[in-house]
């Protein structure tokens, strides 16, 4: 497995981030605000890449070293708990900044100066985050025996204030705009996954991991097992790389004596009813000599890319790569249903298109700018959904008068638009029977939208 190394571009991004913090402390400029968006756009692919990389390490560890499965799962659970805390804070910043315009995962008021401090400096959220990170780092460091790895893990997610006059959370978040706060949390999530990576790598390579409480290998006396655990980490010569933790010679033509193959979906899991693109890395063997198969599904080749298609009734699938004789790689992945699409009203206001999911009071001017319905999933792969039909239901305030109008397609009919124009504050307006096609869905009904008018 190739080792993840932070590319020079990412190192430069981190430097720019520090510079932008200094700029923002003096004056919030348009360039600084846009700069944070650029940085976040670079952090997020890194987060996804690290997540996939760590999941591959976990799968390999559980297959090749089942004795550490408990430790692996413990690290995963602790990491996911912090990630959830970070992502909840991001979502709260968006909700606080956008208020009535709030849409999950999409920040509109990027330059809002109150959202980040309001979220992180109230209800001890920032302090709770600091304590969670401190506990996590302590637990990760306790699992490492090598001083170099401990020092590296300690450098991530620095929660030590630089001055004596303010707490870490005040020093970090009190001056950040909404998008800057989210960028800071993105950075912490990337460093969190980097911490996890170092611990998993130590387990994978069999070096630098605490073994004082480990059980000796079967058939080996305690003293012999301890002696092996104390061996110095293997060193690489100029013509070697690690493969499964073992130094392996590189031949003069750049190939390995032992073929190395890695295959993984773009996401950390496989989805039913979706073309899961696989990323294949092969060293020491031509790709045309490889045979890729899958248990609980099949792998096909489309446009020179391997595509995994899991069975609809499967919960896991195993992808195997062989040379026709020997198995070179085998990975097990979780199989999930595609996330359910959610309906949104698309409306135009002041030249901007906005998505509205309902339940939040909406002004009449926004309502009159509505032009169509869209459906999209808020997580998982980006599947295109088409709204096939829907109904509008109008209930006049103070009466039992109900008007139901059906329509095909995703745009409002003339009759529906006329009824919308006549709405008054207090009237009830629902969009129901929304039918969509796409992914695994064919003319399938999804949720409704409750339009609240003020």
N, C-alpha and C positions, 0 to 999 in steps of 0.2 A: 504494500500500500504506500503510495507516494505521501510524503510528509507535507502537511499544510504549512506554508511559509507566507507571512504577510508580504504582499507585493510592494515594490517601491511606491506605486501610486497611492496605496493605502497609507503608507508612512507619511507621504506628503499631505494627504487629506487630514490626518491627525494633526499635523503642524498647522495647517490652515485653520483648523477648528480652534486651536489655542489663540491664534492671531485674531480671529473673529470675536472671541470672548473679550479680548482687550479692546477691540474697536467698539463693541457694544457697550462696554462699561463707560465709554466716553460719550458716544452718540449713536443712536439707532439710525443707521442709514439704510436706504433701499438696497444697496449692494450687500450690506451685512445680512439683511433679512434673506435675500436671494441666495447668499452664500450658504446659509444653514440648510436651505432646501437642497442645494447641490451636494452638500456633505451627507445629508440623510439618504439621498438617492444612491450614494456610494456605500453607505453602511448597510443598507438593507440587503443588497446582493451578497455582501460578506456574511451577514447573519444567516441567510438561507444556505450559503455554501458551507459554513461551519456546522449548521444543524444537520445537513446531509452527511458531511464528513464524520461527525461524531456518531451518527446513527449507524454508519457503516462500521465504525470501530466497535460499537456495542454488539452488532450482529456477529462480527468476526470473533470477538472475545467470548461470547456465549457459545459459539460453535467449537472453538479451539481450546478454550480454557473454562469449562463449565464450573470449575471450583471457585471462580471469582464472580459468578452470575449475581450473587447477592450484593456484592460491592458495586457492580455495574448498575444494577437497578436502583440502589440507594443513591448513587451519584446522579442518575437521571432524574429521580424524584426531587431531589434537593435543587437541582438546576431548574427544573420545570416550575417549581414553586416560586423561585425568584423571577423567572421570565414572566410568569402570570402577574406578579406584583408590578413589574415594570410596565407591562402592556396595559394593565388596568389604569396605571397613572397616566399613560399616554392618552388613553381614551377619555379620562376625566379632564385632561387639559383641552382636548378637542371640544368636549361637551360644554366646558366653562367658557371657552373662547367664542364658540359659534352660537350658543344659546338656541334661539328659535330656528336657526339654520342648521342645527346639528345633524350630521350624518356620520354614522360610524366609520371610522378609519379615514375620513377625508377632512382635513383642516382647511377652512376657508379664511378665517381672520388670522393670518399668519403673524401679523405684527401686534397682536393683542398683548399688552404689557402686564396685564393683571392675572391672566389665566394660570401661568406657571407658578408664580409665588402663591396664588390663592390655593392651588391644589397641593403643592409640596410643603407649604409652611403652615397649613391648617390641619387640625385633628392629628397632629404629630405624624403625618404621612411620611414626610422626609426623614424624620428621626427613626420611624419604624423601618424604612428602607435601609437606612444606614446600619441599624442593628441586624437586619436580615443579612446584609452583605458581609458584615463583620463575622457573624456566626458561620456563614457559608465558607468564607475564605479560611477560617480557622479549621473547619472540618476537612476541606480539600488539602490544606497544607499538612494536616496530621496524617494523611494517607501517603504522603511522599517522603522518601528517605533521602533523596538527593538534594543538597543545598542549592544547587543551581536552579532546579525546578521549583523549589520552595520560594526562592527569591523572585522568580518570574511570576508565579501565581500571586505573590504578595504585591507585585507592582500593578496588577490589574485592579480596576475599580477603586481607585484611591479615595478613601473617605476621611482622610486626615485634613483638618482645616489648616490653611496656610498662615492664619493669624490667630491671636488669642482673643480677639474682640468679637468673634462671631462663630456660630456653630457651622459644621460642614454644610448642612442643608441651606442655611441662610447665605453662606458664602457662595454656594454653587448655584442656587435657583432664584434668589431674590431679584436679580436684574435681568433675567432671561425673558425674551418674548415667547409666545406660544410655540412657534416652530423651533426656536432655539432650545426650549425645554424638551421637546420631543427628540431633537437631535442628540441632546445630552443623554437621554434615556436609551436611544438607539445605540449610542457609543457604549454605554454600560452593558447593554444586552450582548453586544459583540464581544466585549471583554469577558463577560460571564461565560459565554460559550468557549472562549479561548482557555479559561481556567479549566473547564470540563475537559477540553481536548487534551491538556497537559496530563491530567490524571489518567485518562483513558489510554494515552500513548505510553505512559509509564507501565500500565498493566499489559498493554500489547507487546511492548519490547521486553517485558520481564525485568526491567531495570528501574531503580529509583523509587520502588514502591515499598511502603512499610509492610513488613511480613511478620512482626513480632507476635501477632495473634493468629497467623495463618496456620492451617493444619498441614503437617508434613505430607509429602506425596506418598501415595500408597506404596508400601513395600520398602520405604526408606526410613532409617532411624531418625529421631528428632535432631541429633547433633549433626548428622550428615546433611539433613535438609537445611539447617541453619547455616552450615558452612557454604552450601551452594548459594544461599540467599545473600551471603556477604561478598560474593564474587564481584569484582570491579565490572562496570558496564563495558560491553564490547566496544572497541574503537574501530573506526573505519579508516581504511587506507584511501589514497586518492582514486583508486579504481574500483571502489565498492559502494554499495548502497544497502540500506536495510530492506529486506523482504520478509514480512512476518516476524520482524524482530531479529532476524539472522543476517549478519554481514554476507553479502553475495557479490561475487566478482562480476565486473562489467567486461565483456569481451571487446576486442579492438574495433569491432563493427558497431559497438554501442548497444548490443543485445545482452541478455543475461544468460548465464548457464542454465538457470531454472526459469521457465516462463512465468511471468506474473500477469494476472488478468484481474481486472476490477470492473464490475458492472453495477449500475445503480439507477433508479428512476430519478427524474429531476426533482421530484418531491421526496420526502422521506418515506412515503407510503405509496401504495398502488390504489387506484380508484376504479370501481366497477363502471362499465359502460363508457370508458374514456380511453383514448389512445395515450397510454403512459410512455413517453419517450424515455429511452434508456441511454445512459452515457457509458460508453465502453472504453476502457483503457487496457491496452495489451502491450506488454514488453517482452521481447524475446520470442515472439511467434507472430506470423502474419495473420491479419484478421480473417482472411479468406479460409484459413485452416480451422477456425473456431466453429463450434456447433453450440448454439444457444437454445435452451429449452426451459420450460416452466411447468412445475407441478401446480395443479389447480388453475390452469389457464394455458395460454399459448403465447409464443413470441413470434412476431412476423417482421419482415423487412419492408419498410416503405420509404421511398426517397432516400435510400442509403442510410436509414436510421432504424435501429431495433425498436419495436413497439411491443409493450407488454399488455396483454388483454386478459385479465383475471376472470375466472368464472363468477357468475352472479351470486352463487350460493357459498362462495369461499370466504373465509375470514383471514387466511394467510396464504401466501404463495411463495414457492421456492424457485429461484432462478438459478440455473446451472449452466456453466460454460465448460466445455471439454474440447479436446483435440481429436475426438473420435475414439480415443482409448482411455486417457486419463482425465479425471475431473480437475480442472484448473481453478475453478472458483464456484462457490455455492453460497447464496445469500437468501435469507428468509425475510419477507416484508409483510407488514400488516396490510390487509385489503379493506378499504372503506367504501361506503356509498358516497356518491357525489353530494356535497353540501346542498341543501334545498335552496332554490332561488327565492329571493324576496322581491315583492313588487314595489315599485316606486313611481311617483308622479314626476314627470319632467316638466318644469316650468321655466319660463324666461322672465327675468326681472333685471332692469337696468343693464340690459345687454349681456347678462350672465345666465347660463343654463344651470339649474340646480335640481337635485333630486330630493323629493319629499316622501317620507315613508309613513306619514300619518301621526295622529295623536298629539301633535304639537300645534298650538294655535297658529293659523295662517291668515294673513290679511287678504282682503278682497282683491287688491291689485295683483297680488301673487297668484291668486286663484284664477284670475282672468288671463294670466300668462301661461296657463297649463296648455300643453300641446299634445302630449302622448304619454302612454304607460311604457315602462321598461321593467325587465326582470333580470336580476343578477345575483350571484352568490357572493357573500362577503368574505369567503375564505376558500381555500383549495384552488384548483385549476380554473382558469378563466374560460368557462363554457359559454357559448353564445346561446341565449334563450330568446325565443320569439313569442310575443303576446299574440295569441290567436283570437281571443274574444274576451269580453268583460261586460259587467252590468253596472249601471249607476242607480243608486237608490236615494231618493230625496224625501225627507220628512219635514213638513212645515211645522215651525215652532208653535206650540199651544193647540195643535190639532192632530187628528189621526190621519190626515191626508198623506198618502204614500204614493210616490211616482217612481216606477221602475222602468228604466230604458236599457235595452240590450244593444250591443254593438259588436261587429266583427272587426278584427284587426286591433291595432294598438292606439289608434287616434280617435278623438272624440267626434261624434257625429254632430251635424248642425243642430239637431234637436237637443242633444245632451248639452252643447255649449249654451243654447238659449236658456235651458233650465239652470245652468250654473250662474249665468248672468243675473238671474232673478233671485238668487239666494240672499238671505238677510241674516244678520247676526242672530244666533240661537237656532237657526235651521240645522238639521242634521243631514250629512252627506256621506254616503258610503260607496266605495267601489268594491264590488263583490264578484264572485264567480269568475275570477281571473284565471283563464286557461292559457297554458304555455306549452311550447314544444322546444326540445333541445336536450342534449345529453341523453339520459335514459328516459326522458319524459316525452310522451306523445299525447297532445291534447289533455294534459293533466292539470287539475285545478290546484292553485296555490293559495296563500293567505289573502286577506282583504286589507283595504286601506280605509281608515277612519279619518276623514277630513274634518278638522276642527276649525271653524271660522270665527274670527273675532271682529 
